[in-house]
Amino acid sequence: MAVTVSCCTSSIENFVVGDNFINDQTGIVKIDTLTLKSSIVKFDSIQTDSPGRFLAGGNYNSISGYKNVNSFMTMAFDDNIDNIKFTFDSLCLILNYDKYYAGDTMVTQTLSVHRVLEEMKLDDKDHHLYSNSNFKYDATPLGSVSLKPKPISEADSVSIRLSDKLGIQLAQMIKDKTDTITSSDMFLKFFRGIVIKSEKNVKSAIFGYRTSDSGSTDKSSTSTTAATGRIKTRPQFRLYYHKNRDAEDEGELYYKFSFVKDGIHFNQFSEDLSGSLLDGIENTRNERNTKLTDNHSIAQSGIRIFTKIKIPYIDNLLQIGDNSALVGAQLRIYPIKGTYGYINGVPDLPDSLYVYGGDNRNELISQITLSGSSSSYAYALLTVENDVEKNVYYRIDISTFLESELATVTETNKSLMIGYGSKGAMNTAEHVILGGVNSGKYKPVLDVYYYHN
């Protein structure tokens, strides 16, 4: 393939890529006709233990289909037994939103709580748990709730009424002050944990709830502060009780069992690709050319999916000549208009995406870096240009990546992999739909700049 060059005749004194800047702009040559290839790559699983946020719910998009998430956790008695003469009222699981969501919160969905039946352990090999890890649990739920999530509400939380049978059993154990209640180790053997299961194949929203406490949790202030949203706790069983049914001034009395932060906990993701544009992708080594996905690509967290960009004819840049020097290179990738909304005039898209180098097996090698640095990373940065028509794209400085590929003696099969970083992938469940190489005005564009004299 021949390389076509076009000399920049307009003023580009503001042009900076990486650490390269040349005062004499007259010799800058721009190359924008390199062939690109784009595809979608899906990963089987990601590490999701200790995610920093629990997730629940399900959502949908036409490219990758349905996405669903459950959360596993252990619980422990987290209170002092100051009263054993009480009457049991109810047992509830309380979840406090952390304001994160992805999808349509106006659609009703159902959550159910199940008792885990086996000891939850980290993987023997690397001591982690993954998005496809699983443990046995009772098919009969302890309780369930149907709701339209309100994740950005300060006052609302999710309360799920649980089995009275379990509640009465726990109440009696508290009255007896049994070691099974007061010892976290013994309680864990009695009650292995819970899984909060989400309804499958619902075009609703995945939302986050807290894994840590904030604000006051003084019971005496609960009735006054809960309404204003100042109390935000990690997941809790609350065993509600009363001492005197005729007393009107008792307030809200409960004993609590809280999520164990240093125990086993993880988010479990599942998917249904049926009828989606990625249906059957596992038959092609989890990669699909964007020519087969309506020229759309995707970057997705939770079920981790990357947009892969390959530059098959990089070596042709070496034909430019001996008196030329690479100044920099910038890749632009475009979200498809209509697949995202706006909040206060700002695109409802992530500010940035991670960019990795990938090998010929689609394994992530490492994040690509900026010129002159081994620790400053290049990201796909959301850019909005307000011209005649609002222009929204992600720009990526791939100068170092290109320099490295040109310096390689042997032919390489490296590619650019664009998606969510490992932390964001385990505690979010969102996506960005991007243009493939044949998607017209949304196709990715690579601009390579040379100094030529």
C-alpha positions in Angstrom: 0.0 0.0 0.0 1.4 3.4 -0.9 1.5 6.2 1.6 -0.1 9.5 0.6 1.2 12.7 2.3 -0.3 16.1 2.5 1.7 19.1 3.6 0.0 21.3 6.2 -0.4 24.7 4.6 -2.6 26.2 7.4 -1.2 27.6 10.7 -0.6 24.8 13.2 1.4 26.7 15.8 -0.7 25.1 18.6 0.1 21.6 17.4 1.6 19.5 20.2 1.7 15.7 20.4 3.4 14.1 23.3 6.6 16.0 24.1 7.4 16.9 20.5 7.1 20.5 19.3 8.8 22.1 16.4 8.9 25.9 16.1 9.4 25.8 12.3 5.9 24.6 11.2 6.5 24.9 7.5 8.0 21.4 7.3 5.3 19.5 9.1 3.7 16.9 6.9 0.4 15.2 7.8 -0.4 11.7 6.8 -4.0 10.7 7.2 -4.6 7.9 4.7 -3.2 4.9 6.6 -5.4 1.9 6.5 -7.0 0.9 9.8 -8.8 -2.3 10.9 -11.3 -2.5 13.7 -12.8 -5.3 15.6 -14.5 -6.2 18.9 -12.8 -8.4 21.5 -14.6 -9.9 24.4 -12.9 -11.3 27.6 -14.2 -14.3 29.4 -13.8 -12.9 32.9 -12.2 -10.2 35.0 -11.1 -10.0 38.7 -14.1 -8.7 40.7 -13.3 -9.4 44.4 -13.1 -6.4 46.7 -14.6 -4.2 44.0 -15.2 -1.1 46.1 -18.8 -1.0 45.0 -21.6 -3.7 44.9 -23.7 -3.9 41.8 -27.2 -5.2 41.2 -29.6 -5.2 38.3 -29.5 -5.7 34.5 -29.3 -3.6 31.3 -29.1 -4.1 27.6 -27.6 -2.9 24.4 -28.0 -4.2 20.8 -24.4 -5.0 20.3 -23.6 -7.1 23.4 -27.2 -8.0 24.5 -28.2 -8.5 28.1 -25.9 -7.9 31.0 -26.7 -9.0 34.6 -24.9 -8.7 37.9 -25.2 -10.4 41.3 -23.2 -9.6 44.4 -21.9 -12.1 47.0 -20.9 -11.2 50.5 -20.4 -12.4 54.1 -22.2 -10.9 57.1 -21.4 -10.7 60.8 -23.2 -9.5 64.0 -22.1 -5.9 64.4 -23.7 -4.7 67.6 -23.7 -4.9 71.4 -26.4 -7.0 73.1 -27.9 -4.5 75.5 -31.4 -6.0 75.7 -32.6 -9.6 75.6 -36.2 -8.9 76.6 -37.7 -7.9 73.3 -40.3 -9.1 70.8 -39.1 -9.8 67.2 -40.8 -7.7 64.5 -39.0 -8.3 61.2 -35.7 -9.0 59.5 -34.7 -6.7 56.6 -31.7 -6.3 54.3 -30.8 -2.6 53.9 -28.8 -1.4 50.8 -27.8 2.2 50.4 -27.3 3.6 46.9 -23.9 5.1 46.0 -25.3 7.2 43.1 -23.9 5.0 40.3 -26.1 3.6 37.6 -26.1 2.5 34.0 -29.3 1.9 32.0 -33.0 2.8 32.4 -34.0 3.4 36.0 -37.7 3.8 35.0 -38.1 0.1 34.3 -39.1 -2.2 37.2 -36.9 -5.1 38.1 -36.7 -7.7 40.9 -33.9 -8.5 43.3 -33.9 -11.6 45.5 -31.7 -12.5 48.5 -30.4 -16.1 48.8 -28.4 -17.8 51.5 -25.0 -19.2 50.4 -24.7 -22.9 51.3 -20.9 -23.4 51.1 -17.8 -21.7 52.3 -16.7 -19.0 49.9 -12.9 -19.1 49.2 -10.5 -17.2 47.0 -9.1 -19.0 44.0 -6.3 -21.4 45.0 -4.0 -20.2 42.2 -4.0 -16.4 42.5 -6.2 -15.7 45.5 -8.8 -13.7 43.7 -12.4 -14.2 42.6 -13.7 -13.4 39.1 -16.8 -12.2 37.3 -17.7 -15.8 36.5 -17.0 -17.2 40.0 -19.9 -19.0 41.7 -20.8 -20.6 45.0 -23.8 -22.8 45.9 -26.8 -21.0 47.3 -30.4 -21.9 48.3 -32.7 -21.6 45.3 -35.5 -20.5 47.6 -35.0 -16.8 48.4 -34.9 -15.4 51.9 -36.8 -12.4 50.4 -37.3 -10.3 47.3 -38.3 -6.9 46.2 -39.5 -5.3 42.9 -38.4 -1.8 42.4 -37.5 1.1 40.1 -34.0 2.0 41.4 -33.5 5.6 42.6 -29.7 5.7 42.7 -29.2 9.4 42.9 -31.7 10.0 45.7 -30.2 11.1 49.0 -33.1 9.8 51.1 -33.9 6.5 49.5 -32.4 3.1 50.2 -33.5 -0.4 49.3 -35.2 -2.5 52.0 -35.8 -6.2 51.4 -38.0 -8.0 53.9 -36.4 -11.4 54.7 -37.6 -14.7 56.1 -39.4 -14.5 59.5 -38.1 -18.0 60.2 -34.5 -16.8 59.9 -35.3 -13.7 61.9 -36.9 -15.6 64.8 -33.9 -17.9 64.9 -31.5 -15.0 65.0 -33.6 -13.2 67.6 -33.5 -16.3 69.9 -29.7 -16.6 69.4 -29.3 -12.9 70.5 -31.5 -13.5 73.6 -29.4 -16.5 74.5 -26.2 -14.5 73.8 -24.9 -17.6 72.0 -21.2 -17.6 70.8 -22.5 -18.3 67.3 -23.8 -14.7 67.3 -21.0 -12.9 69.2 -18.1 -14.7 67.4 -17.7 -13.6 63.8 -15.9 -16.9 63.0 -18.6 -19.0 64.4 -21.3 -17.0 62.8 -19.6 -17.4 59.4 -19.8 -21.2 59.9 -23.5 -20.9 60.7 -24.3 -18.4 58.0 -22.0 -18.6 55.0 -23.1 -15.4 53.4 -25.7 -14.1 50.9 -26.0 -13.5 47.2 -28.2 -10.6 46.0 -29.5 -11.9 42.7 -30.8 -9.7 39.8 -33.6 -10.6 37.4 -32.2 -11.7 34.1 -32.9 -10.3 30.6 -34.5 -7.0 31.8 -33.8 -3.8 29.9 -33.5 -1.8 33.1 -30.5 -0.4 35.0 -27.5 -1.7 36.9 -27.0 0.3 40.0 -24.4 0.5 42.7 -24.7 0.4 46.5 -22.2 1.2 49.2 -19.6 -1.1 50.7 -18.6 1.3 53.5 -20.3 3.5 56.1 -20.6 7.2 56.1 -22.3 9.7 58.5 -23.7 9.0 61.9 -25.1 5.5 62.6 -26.2 6.3 66.1 -29.6 4.5 66.5 -30.9 7.4 68.6 -30.6 9.6 65.5 -31.8 7.2 62.9 -35.4 8.4 62.7 -34.3 12.0 62.2 -31.3 11.6 59.9 -32.5 8.8 57.6 -35.1 11.1 56.0 -32.4 13.6 55.1 -30.0 11.0 53.7 -27.1 11.6 56.2 -26.9 8.0 57.1 -25.3 5.8 54.5 -24.3 2.3 55.7 -22.8 -0.7 54.0 -25.2 -3.6 53.5 -27.0 -4.6 56.8 -29.4 -7.1 58.2 -31.6 -5.2 60.6 -33.5 -7.3 63.1 -36.3 -5.0 64.2 -37.9 -5.5 67.6 -40.0 -3.8 70.2 -39.8 -3.9 74.0 -43.3 -2.6 74.8 -45.9 -2.5 72.0 -47.8 0.3 73.8 -44.8 2.6 74.1 -44.9 5.4 71.5 -41.5 6.8 72.2 -39.3 3.8 71.6 -38.4 4.8 68.1 -36.9 2.4 65.6 -35.2 -0.4 67.5 -33.0 -3.0 65.8 -29.9 -5.2 66.1 -27.6 -5.2 63.1 -25.5 -7.7 61.1 -23.2 -5.8 58.7 -21.3 -6.8 55.6 -17.8 -7.9 56.5 -15.4 -5.6 54.6 -12.4 -7.9 55.0 -14.4 -11.0 54.2 -15.2 -12.6 50.8 -17.1 -10.4 48.5 -17.3 -10.0 44.7 -19.6 -9.0 41.8 -20.7 -11.8 39.5 -21.6 -10.9 35.9 -23.5 -12.9 33.4 -24.7 -12.2 29.9 -27.1 -13.3 27.2 -25.8 -12.6 23.7 -28.8 -14.2 21.9 -30.0 -12.0 19.1 -27.2 -9.4 19.6 -24.5 -8.4 17.2 -22.0 -10.5 19.2 -24.1 -13.7 19.2 -21.7 -16.6 18.6 -18.5 -14.5 19.1 -17.1 -17.4 21.2 -16.9 -19.4 18.0 -14.3 -17.0 16.5 -12.0 -16.8 19.5 -14.0 -14.0 21.0 -13.2 -11.5 18.3 -15.5 -10.1 15.6 -14.7 -7.7 12.7 -16.8 -4.5 12.8 -17.9 -5.3 9.2 -20.1 -7.9 10.8 -21.6 -5.7 13.6 -23.2 -3.0 11.4 -19.8 -1.1 11.4 -20.3 -0.5 15.1 -17.7 -1.2 17.9 -18.0 -1.1 21.6 -16.0 -0.6 24.8 -17.8 -2.2 27.8 -17.2 -2.8 31.5 -18.6 -5.6 33.7 -18.6 -8.1 30.8 -15.3 -6.7 29.6 -15.2 -5.8 25.9 -12.6 -3.8 24.0 -12.5 -2.0 20.7 -9.4 -3.2 18.8 -7.7 -1.0 16.3 -4.9 -2.4 14.1 -2.6 -0.5 11.8 -1.5 -3.2 9.3 0.7 -1.0 7.1 2.8 0.8 9.7 6.0 -0.1 8.0 5.0 2.0 5.0 5.8 5.1 7.0 9.5 4.2 6.7 9.2 5.0 3.0 8.9 8.7 3.6 12.6 9.4 3.5 15.9 9.8 5.4 15.3 13.5 6.1 12.1 13.0 7.9 11.3 12.6 11.6 8.1 11.5 13.3 6.7 14.4 15.3 3.6 12.5 16.7 0.5 10.6 16.0 -3.1 11.1 17.1 -5.9 8.6 16.8 -9.5 9.8 17.0 -12.4 7.4 17.6 -16.0 8.5 17.4 -19.0 7.6 19.6 -22.1 7.0 17.4 -24.5 9.8 17.7 -27.9 8.7 19.2 -26.3 6.0 21.4 -25.7 8.4 24.2 -27.5 11.3 25.8 -26.5 14.7 27.3 -26.6 16.0 30.8 -26.6 19.8 31.1 -25.3 20.0 27.6 -22.4 17.6 28.2 -22.3 14.1 26.5 -23.2 11.4 28.9 -20.0 9.5 28.2 -16.9 8.6 30.3 -14.2 11.3 30.4 -11.6 8.8 29.4 -11.0 5.2 28.3 -7.9 3.1 28.8 -5.6 2.3 25.9 -3.5 -0.9 26.0 -1.1 -2.6 23.6 -2.4 -6.0 22.6 -0.6 -9.1 21.2 -1.6 -11.5 18.5 -3.6 -13.5 21.0 -5.5 -10.4 22.1 -3.8 -10.4 25.5 -3.4 -7.0 27.1 0.4 -6.2 27.3 0.4 -2.9 29.1 -1.0 0.6 28.9 0.6 2.7 26.2 2.7 5.6 27.4 3.3 9.2 26.4 6.5 10.3 24.7 9.5 10.4 26.9 7.9 8.7 29.8 7.6 5.1 31.1 4.9 6.0 33.7 2.7 8.7 32.1 0.0 6.9 30.3 -1.9 7.9 27.1 -5.7 7.7 27.5 -8.6 8.1 25.1 -9.7 11.6 26.2 -13.3 12.8 25.5 -13.2 15.9 23.3 -16.1 18.1 22.3 -15.8 20.7 19.6 -18.6 23.1 19.2 -18.4 24.0 15.5 -21.3 24.2 13.1 -22.3 20.8 14.4 -21.1 19.5 17.8 -18.3 17.1 17.2 -17.7 14.5 19.9 -14.8 12.1 19.8 -12.0 10.5 21.9 -8.4 11.5 21.0 -5.4 9.3 21.8 -1.8 10.3 21.6 -0.3 7.1 20.1 3.1 8.6 19.3 5.1 6.3 21.5 3.2 3.3 20.3 3.9 4.2 16.7 7.6 5.0 17.3 8.1 1.6 19.1 6.4 -0.3 16.2 8.6 1.5 13.6 11.7 0.7 15.5 10.9 -3.0 15.7 13.2 -5.0 13.4 10.8 -7.8 12.9 7.1 -7.5 11.9 4.9 -7.3 14.9 1.2 -8.1 15.5 0.5 -5.5 18.1 -2.8 -3.6 18.2 -4.4 -0.9 20.2 -7.1 -2.1 22.7 -9.4 0.6 23.9 -11.8 0.0 26.9 -12.2 0.3 30.6 -9.4 -0.2 33.1 -9.4 -3.1 35.5 -10.9 -1.1 38.5 -13.6 0.5 36.5 -14.4 -2.8 34.7 -15.1 -4.6 38.0 -17.4 -2.0 39.6 -19.3 -0.5 36.7 -21.5 -1.9 34.0 -21.6 0.6 31.1 -20.6 0.9 27.5 -19.6 3.3 24.8 -20.7 2.5 21.2 -18.1 3.6 18.7 -17.8 3.7 14.9 -15.9 1.0 13.0 -13.6 1.6 10.1 -16.5 1.5 7.6 -19.0 3.7 9.5 -18.6 6.9 7.4 -18.2 10.0 9.5 -17.8 7.9 12.7 -14.9 5.9 11.4 -11.6 6.1 13.4 -9.0 8.5 12.0 -5.3 8.4 12.4 -3.2 11.5 11.8 0.5 11.0 11.7 2.7 14.1 11.7 6.3 14.2 10.2 8.9 16.9 10.1 10.2 16.9 6.5 12.9 19.0 4.9 
